[in-house]
């Protein structure tokens, strides 16, 4: 087993990651659905949300234990420019607000702004998002997998591979409304495909922030939390429409905006690094 992990660290990470997460998450979600609430046993099953981080720690320990400390230190790498901090906080919210307003205009929906609810509820939604996806995943996806891929592949290819693996990882969550797929989507091949394209698009923005902060998992976690919270924050600002087509269009527009922004940012980052003769990642 150790020989396999050392020879194939990325495949080992993915296999362990999926095995841990799916073994815990799927039964947990089924318990919640059938029992009508979160029981202690179902809550224990949510440990599967930390599969990416657990797998990264295991693989890194086997491959090179000396690098485990630097990997974990990425969680407390707080240094970042003020502009980057503002980007992490506001870009996810602004992208979804623009997408929602655009969809609202298209469907002639009347949107009423509630500034008080919008701003005051931001901390609640972000804190509610933190414990599961963001804190459980980013040490694996951005902290471990992305730098490993960058050793052999371009930034764009590495980013898209992480996005693909990240999207497929949510397979155990697809049957639970709102856990991965938005609650206005029915489970189908089409909606799963949309979701995976979305993770690939978001992955480009995440890669940019990770590289811009010299490999900070801390800021990747924050960005993940704000992206997860962005839809609920938007609904607080503008009210949640009952129009499923409007919600779907907003989701797709947000995906398109994130994709365009992420692609431009990582291309600019690559060009700047090439021009200055720097490596792709400082992580």
C-alpha positions in Angstrom: 0.0 0.0 0.0 2.8 2.5 0.9 4.6 1.7 -2.3 1.5 2.4 -4.3 0.9 5.7 -2.5 4.5 6.8 -3.0 4.4 5.9 -6.7 0.9 7.3 -7.4 0.2 10.1 -4.8 -2.5 11.8 -6.8 -4.4 8.6 -7.6 -4.0 7.5 -4.0 -5.4 10.9 -2.8 -8.4 10.6 -5.0 -9.1 7.0 -4.1 -8.8 7.6 -0.3 -10.7 10.9 -0.6 -13.7 9.4 -2.4 -13.7 6.2 -0.3 -13.7 8.2 3.0 -16.3 10.8 1.8 -18.7 8.5 0.1 -18.6 5.9 2.9 -19.7 8.5 5.4 -21.7 11.1 3.5 -24.2 9.0 1.5 -25.5 7.0 4.5 -25.6 10.2 6.6 -27.7 12.0 4.0 -30.1 9.0 3.6 -30.6 8.9 7.4 -31.4 12.6 7.4 -33.9 12.2 4.6 -35.7 9.2 6.0 -35.7 10.3 9.7 -36.7 13.8 8.9 -33.9 15.5 10.8 -30.2 15.3 11.9 -29.6 12.5 14.4 -26.3 12.1 16.3 -25.4 9.1 14.0 -26.2 11.2 10.9 -24.1 14.1 12.2 -21.2 11.7 12.7 -21.5 10.7 9.0 -20.8 14.3 8.0 -17.2 13.6 8.8 -17.2 12.5 5.2 -17.1 16.2 4.3 -13.5 16.2 5.5 -12.5 13.4 3.2 -10.3 15.6 1.0 -8.3 17.0 3.9 -8.0 13.6 5.6 -6.8 12.0 2.4 -4.3 14.8 1.8 -2.8 14.3 5.2 -2.5 10.6 4.9 -0.9 10.7 1.5 1.5 13.5 2.4 2.5 11.6 5.5 3.3 8.5 3.5 5.0 10.2 0.6 7.1 12.7 2.6 6.4 13.2 6.2 8.7 16.2 6.3 6.3 18.1 4.0 3.3 17.5 6.2 4.1 20.5 8.4 4.3 22.9 5.4 1.1 21.5 4.1 -0.7 22.1 7.4 0.8 25.6 7.7 -1.1 26.6 4.6 -4.2 26.6 6.8 -2.8 29.5 8.8 -1.1 31.4 6.0 -2.9 34.8 6.6 -0.7 37.2 4.7 -2.5 38.7 1.7 -2.8 42.1 0.0 -5.9 44.1 1.0 -7.1 44.0 -2.6 -7.0 40.2 -2.4 -9.0 40.1 0.8 -11.6 42.3 -0.7 -11.7 40.1 -3.7 -12.4 37.0 -1.6 -15.2 38.7 0.3 -17.0 40.6 -2.3 -16.5 39.0 -5.7 -18.6 35.8 -5.0 -21.4 38.0 -3.7 -21.2 40.5 -6.6 -21.1 37.8 -9.2 -24.3 36.2 -7.9 -26.0 39.6 -7.4 -25.3 40.5 -11.1 -26.4 37.1 -12.3 -29.7 37.3 -10.2 -30.4 40.9 -11.4 -29.7 39.9 -15.0 -32.1 36.9 -14.7 -34.7 39.1 -13.0 -34.5 41.7 -15.8 -34.9 38.9 -18.4 -38.0 37.5 -16.7 -39.4 41.0 -15.8 -39.3 40.1 -12.1 -39.7 42.9 -9.6 -36.8 42.8 -7.3 -36.9 44.9 -4.1 -33.7 45.6 -2.3 -33.5 45.0 1.5 -30.2 46.5 2.5 -30.5 45.7 6.2 -31.2 42.0 5.7 -28.6 41.7 3.0 -25.7 43.1 5.0 -26.6 41.9 8.5 -27.1 38.3 7.4 -23.7 38.0 5.5 -21.8 36.7 8.6 -24.5 34.2 9.4 -24.5 32.6 5.9 -20.7 32.5 5.7 -20.3 30.9 9.2 -23.0 28.4 8.3 -21.2 27.5 5.1 -17.7 27.1 6.7 -17.8 23.9 8.7 -18.6 21.5 5.9 -17.4 22.1 2.3 -14.9 24.9 2.8 -13.1 23.7 5.9 -13.3 20.0 5.0 -12.2 20.2 1.4 -9.7 22.9 0.6 -6.6 21.4 2.2 -7.1 18.5 -0.2 -8.2 20.3 -3.4 -6.0 23.4 -3.4 -3.5 22.6 -0.6 -2.5 19.2 -1.9 -3.9 18.3 -5.3 -3.3 21.5 -7.2 0.4 21.9 -6.3 0.9 18.2 -7.2 -0.7 18.6 -10.6 1.3 21.8 -11.2 4.5 19.7 -11.0 3.6 18.2 -14.4 0.8 20.2 -16.0 0.0 23.7 -17.0 -2.0 25.9 -14.6 -5.2 25.8 -16.7 -5.1 22.0 -17.1 -4.3 21.5 -13.4 -7.1 23.8 -12.4 -9.6 22.0 -14.6 -8.6 18.6 -13.4 -9.1 19.7 -9.8 -12.5 21.1 -10.8 -13.5 17.8 -12.4 -12.3 15.8 -9.4 -14.1 18.2 -7.1 -17.3 18.0 -9.0 -17.3 14.2 -9.1 -16.6 14.1 -5.4 -20.1 15.5 -4.8 -21.7 12.3 -6.2 -22.7 11.2 -2.7 -24.5 14.5 -2.2 -26.5 14.7 -5.4 -29.5 12.8 -3.9 -29.8 15.2 -1.0 -31.6 18.5 -2.0 -29.4 21.5 -1.6 -26.3 19.6 -0.5 -24.7 19.9 -4.0 -27.3 20.6 -6.6 -29.4 23.7 -5.9 -32.8 22.8 -4.4 -34.5 24.1 -7.6 -32.8 21.4 -9.7 -34.0 17.9 -10.1 -31.4 15.2 -10.2 -30.6 14.3 -13.8 -27.6 13.7 -16.1 -28.1 17.3 -17.3 -28.0 19.0 -13.9 -25.1 16.9 -12.7 -23.2 17.9 -15.9 -24.0 21.6 -15.1 -22.8 21.2 -11.6 -19.4 19.7 -12.7 -18.9 22.4 -15.3 -19.6 24.9 -12.5 -16.9 23.4 -10.2 -14.5 23.6 -13.1 -15.4 27.3 -13.6 -15.1 28.1 -9.9 -11.9 26.2 -9.7 -10.2 28.8 -11.9 -11.1 31.6 -9.5 -10.0 29.5 -6.5 -6.6 28.7 -8.3 -6.1 32.4 -8.8 -6.7 33.3 -5.2 -4.5 30.3 -4.0 -1.6 31.4 -6.2 -2.1 35.1 -5.5 -1.8 34.4 -1.7 1.3 32.2 -2.2 -0.5 29.0 -1.5 -2.9 30.0 1.3 -5.5 27.4 2.1 -7.0 29.9 4.6 -8.1 32.2 1.8 -9.2 29.3 -0.3 -11.5 28.3 2.5 -12.9 31.8 2.9 -13.5 32.1 -0.9 -15.3 28.7 -0.8 -17.5 29.8 2.0 -18.4 33.1 0.3 -19.2 31.3 -2.9 -21.4 28.8 -1.1 -23.1 31.6 0.8 -23.5 34.0 -2.2 -26.9 32.7 -3.3 -28.5 33.0 0.1 -26.9 36.4 0.6 -28.4 37.5 -2.7 -31.8 36.3 -1.7 -31.6 38.3 1.5 -30.8 41.4 -0.5 -33.4 40.9 -3.3 -35.8 38.2 -2.1 -35.9 34.7 -3.4 -38.1 34.3 -6.5 -40.5 31.4 -6.8 -39.7 31.4 -10.5 -37.6 28.2 -11.1 -36.5 29.3 -14.5 -35.2 32.6 -13.1 -33.3 30.8 -10.4 -31.8 28.4 -12.9 -30.8 31.3 -15.2 -29.1 33.1 -12.3 -27.2 29.9 -11.5 -26.0 29.6 -15.1 -25.1 33.2 -15.4 -23.1 33.1 -12.2 -21.3 30.1 -13.6 -20.5 31.9 -16.9 -19.3 35.0 -15.0 -17.1 33.0 -12.7 -15.7 31.1 -15.7 -14.9 34.2 -17.7 -13.4 36.0 -14.7 -11.4 32.9 -13.6 -10.0 32.3 -17.1 -8.9 35.9 -17.5 -7.3 36.0 -14.1 -5.2 32.8 -14.4 -4.1 33.7 -17.9 -2.9 37.1 -16.6 -1.3 35.4 -13.6 0.6 33.0 -15.9 1.7 35.8 -18.2 3.0 37.9 -15.3 4.9 34.9 -13.9 6.4 34.2 -17.3 7.4 37.8 -17.8 9.1 37.9 -14.4 10.6 34.4 -14.7 8.9 33.1 -11.6 7.6 29.6 -11.0 3.9 28.9 -11.4 3.2 28.4 -7.7 4.9 29.5 -4.5 3.0 26.9 -2.4 
